[in-house]
Amino acid sequence: MMNENERVQSMVLGDVEVIRIIEWHRPFLPTSGMFPGATADVWKDNEDWLAPDHWEPDSDRTMVALQTWVLRSGGRTVLVDTGAGNGRERPGMAPFFHQCQGDFLGLLARAGVRPRDVDVVVNTHLHVDHVGWNTAHADGEWVPTFPNAQYLIPAADDSHYGPGNGQGDCRQEVDRLIYEDSIAPIHRAGQAVLWDGFHRIDEHLTLESAPGHTPGSSVLRLASGSDRAVFVGDLLHSPVQILQPCCNSDACLAPEQAVASRRRILGRAADERELLVPAHFGGAGALEVRRKSDGFALGPWAAFSPKK
């Protein structure tokens, strides 16, 4: 069980403070279901460091963290992904996302962040666990949680999951619910900014498309002074995907494209010594990567400390 003081952590990269908000860290799906392409021996061969932060050997389940990253950059506060949200109808997704009741806003408050202080919200993609706290329930309707924020939403995902995409009934019911309670209210409030390809947030932060997991999956790059980092969303769910970049999660919509994006981002991170910051890693939460033959190896892990 995670100590409460460990759920809000921070470090400084150049002129940017990076705050890690951990809603929960728990066993998730069986490895064979979540990573059907991973070889059976990769888990056992690396058990000494995969367990307990990334793998629960007894149940053979992946260990996953639900978390948000807060970046204080250029005098503004930027949130990267917003978790699953509270009180959402997510049929078939219990116990992880259906009718959740968490303390996300309390954790933000412990980090010194009030909803009205947030200037930018980045949704790396529009899956259930990345958009939930975009909105909150007030007076019988869903409204933006962060009333003064600009919400940066990948245009390709908005088109794919939104009602005007021409897919009609091809969308899953849960996709429709996610869009209706977590994305559509942002549009109605006039706070949505759709982008594609590349988008500069400020002098330190840029967004880039990295499609495959979803059509609009993206990464956020940080460059400040000599420090570099890349927040990769669901490009990676487990460190096993660094060792086996061809291994997709079961949720990747375009598998070949996801592999290409993963290899490209991992290669650049290795070459430029970027700190790799995935959405769901437990333990230290972030690490460097190194090239190894025609693949990659794990480098040093991050040095986050409890936020004071």
N, C-alpha and C positions, 0 to 999 in steps of 0.2 A: 504494500500500500504506500502510495506516494505521500510524503510529508507535505502538509499544507504550505510550508515555507518554500517548498521546491516547485510549486506550481506557477510561480512568477519569477522568471530569471532574466538576466540581462548581460550584455557585453557591449563594448564600443568598437566600431569599425570606422577608422578615420574620424570624420565629424558626425557620424550617424550612430545614435544609440539604437540597439536592437533588443527588444523585449520579447521574451517568449512566454506565451500564455498557454498553460496546459490544462484543458478541461478534464481529460481523463487519459489514462494509459492502462490498457486492459487486453486480455486475450480476445482475438477477433475471429477470423475465418480459418478453417483448416488449410494447411499449406497447399495441399493438392487441389483444393477448390479455388484458392485465391491466386496461386501461381501454377497453373497446370503445365507450363512449359519448363519449370525448374526441375533439374535432375534430383532424384531422391537422395543422393549422397551429399549434396551441397549443404544440407542442413546439419547432418551428423558430422561431417568433416569440419564444420566450423562452429560446433556447439559450444566450444569454450568461450567464444565471445558473442555469439548470437543470443545465447541464453544468459540472463532472463529478460533482457531489454527488448529483444526483437523476435524471440521464439520461445514458446512454452513446450519443451520436449515431451512432457508426460501426456499432454493432450494433442500434440502436433498442431497447435494453432499459432498463427502469427500473433505477435504483440504489436498493437497499434496505438499511437497517441493521437488524440483529437486536440489540435492546437491552432493558435492564431499568432501571427508575428506582428508586433507593433514597431514601426520605424519612426524615430524622431529625426527628421531630416530638414534642413533649411528652415527651421522655425515652424514646421508643420508636422502633424501627426498622421501617419499612414498606417492603415490596417491591411494586412495581407491575409485574406480569407477570414470567414466569420463563423466557422463551426456549423453545428446542426440546428441550433435554435431550440426554443422551448415551445411545448404545446403544439407540435406539428403533426398533422395526419400523414403518416408515412407507412401505409399498409405493406406488410411483408418485411419491414425493416426493424421490427422489434428484436432484441431490446436496445439496439444501438441508437436508433434515430426516431422511433415512433413515440410520440407523446413524451419526449425528454423533459426533464426539469433540472437544469443545471444552474451554476452560479457564474456564468460568463461575465455578466456586467459587474458582479462583485470582484471578480479577478481583475478586470480592467481598472476598477476603482483602486485596488491595491497597487496597481502599476501607476497610479496617478492620472488615469485617463477617464474623463467623463464623456458621455455620448456627444454632447454639444461641442467638445473640443476636437473631435476627429474631423480632419480636413479631406482625407481621401480614403476610400475603401477600394481595395483591389480584390476582385474575384478572379483567381487564376483560371478557373473554369466553373461551370454551373452545376456541379454535382451536389448532392444533398448535404454533404458535410463541409461545404465550402461557402455556402450562401445563407445559412439558417438565421444568423443574427443580423443579416441585412435589414430585417424588419422586426418589429415588435407589435403585439396586439394592444390596441388602445381604442376604447369606445366602439367595440364591436367590429373593428377592421384592422388590417395589417398596414402599418405605416413605417417609414424609414426609422430605424433605431438611431441613426446618426443624422440629425436634421440639417446640419450645416455641411455635410460631406458631399463630395463628388464621387460617384460610384463608377469605377472603370470596369466595364464588362466586355469580354471578347465578343465582337460582332458575330463571328461564326457560330458561337454557342448560342447567342441570343436568337439567331435565325433558326438554328437546329431545334432548340427546345421551345421556342416561342410559338404562339398560335398562328402566326402568319407564314409558317415555313412550307406550307403545301403538303405536309406529311399527314395532316388530319389525324385519323385514328391510329396511325403508325406509332405515334408517341405512346409510351407506357403511361398508365394512369398516374404513377408516382411522379413522373416527369412533369405532367400537367399540374399536379398539386404544388410541386416545388416552384415552378414558374409563377403560379398564381399567387402564392403567399410570400415569396422571397424576391422575385424579380419584377413582376408587373407593378407592384406598388412603388418601386423606385422610378419606373417610367412615368407613372401617373403624377408623381411628385416633381417631375422635371429634373431629377438628380442623376439620371443615367447618362453616361458618356460611352458610346460604343466605339471601339477602336479595332484595327486590324493591322497585322504585320509588325509595326513598331510604334511605340508611344513613349515620349519623354515625360516623366513626372516632374523632375527637377534636375539640378546639376549633378546629383548623385545617383538617381534612380531612373531606370528605363524598363519598359515592358517589351517583350518579344514573343511572337507566336512560336509555339512548339507543338504542333498538332499531332494527333494520333490517339491519345487517351480519350479526348473529345475533339470535335472539329476546331474548337477555339482554344484548346489548352495552351497556356502561356507560362513564361518564366519572368521573374523580375530580377534584374541585375543591379547590383550596388557597386559603385566605384567611388572611393573617397580616400584621398591621399594614396598611400601604397596598399590599402586594403581592398580586397575584392570578395564579393559573395554573389551567389545566385540562388534565389528562392524558386524551387522547381515544382512546387505543387505536387501533383500525383504522377509526375514523370517517374518517380520512384516511390514505392511503398515499403520496401525492405532493402537492407544492404546487400541481400542476395542478388539483386538486380544490378549492382555494381560489378559483382563477380561474373554474372551471366546477363549481359545487357540485352540479349535476345529474349529474355524472359519477361513477358508482359503480365500485368494483372488481369484477372478475369473481366474487369470493367473497361478495358481498352477497346474502343469502338473500331479503330483502324489499326490492327496489329502491326503491319509492316511499317506504317508511318510512325507509330509509336516507337518502334525499335530504332528507326532512323533518327528521330528527334532525341531519343535517349543517348545514343552513341555520340551525336553531335554535341550535345550539352555536356556530357561527361568528358569528351575530348577537350573541349574548350576550357572546362574547369580545371582539368589536369594541366594543360599548357599554360594557363594564366594564373594558376594557384588560387583559384576562387574557392571560397568556403562553400560547400554544397549544403543547401538548407532545404531538405524535403519537408512536405507537409506533415508526415505521420511517423517519423522516426522517434522511438523512445530513447532512453539513455541520454547521452550528451546532445542528441537531436540534430547535430550537424557535424560535418567532417570534410577534410580535403581528400581528393582522389589522386592517384598516380597512374601513369601508363605502365603496363606490364605486358611485354610481347605485343600481341595484337588485341589485348584487352585492358583491363583496369584492375587496380588493387586499392585497398583502403589506405588512406594516409592518416595524419593525426586528427583526433576528434576535437570538437570545439571546447572552449573553456567558459561556458556560461556560469554565472554565480547567482545565488538568490538575490532578487531585487530588494534593495534596502529603502 
